[in-house]
Amino acid sequence: MSSLTDRMMGAARLDAATYNEVEKDTTATSQAMLVVALSAIAAGIGAGGGGVVGILGGTVVALVAWAAWAFVTYFIGTKLLAEPQTEADFGQLLRTIGFAASPGILRVLGLIPGIGGLIAFAASLWMLAATVIAVREALDYQSTGRAV
């Protein structure tokens, strides 16, 4: 089993094997939650606003949004857009989508004057790409386009 750091690096590299490992490891849900929380904290620090209360509030919102997004993706992916080989449960989507937040750690660099906003934007796009890979792997889709 890989460490949390190894999994985060693999997820950020868009490594399908990492997403498949996390998908199958039912004990990795707390790790996925930690990744989402760290990404949200990094975003809050990088945005430079809200203080501790704002960062904690943003983290709670991120965790709720993560669970909601995983549920919506689970429902759509397994009920409306399922392929014959699609086999997934809510926990699998929760874990893979959680680890897709790994590139979000870079949003802490939003504090850098002049280029911080660009770095944070790029990290957000990277997270989007990671989420597509996470969904593709969790739902066992044959194409990336279907996961989009």
Secondary structure, DSSP 4 states (H G I P E B T S, - for coil): ---HHHHHHHHHTT-HHHHHHHHH-GGGHHHHHHHHHHHHHHHHHHHT-SHHHHHHHHHHHHHHHHHHHHHHHHHIIIIIS--TT----HHHHHHHHHHTTGGGGGGGGGGSTTTHHHHHHHHHHHHHHHHHHHHHHHTT-S-HHHH-
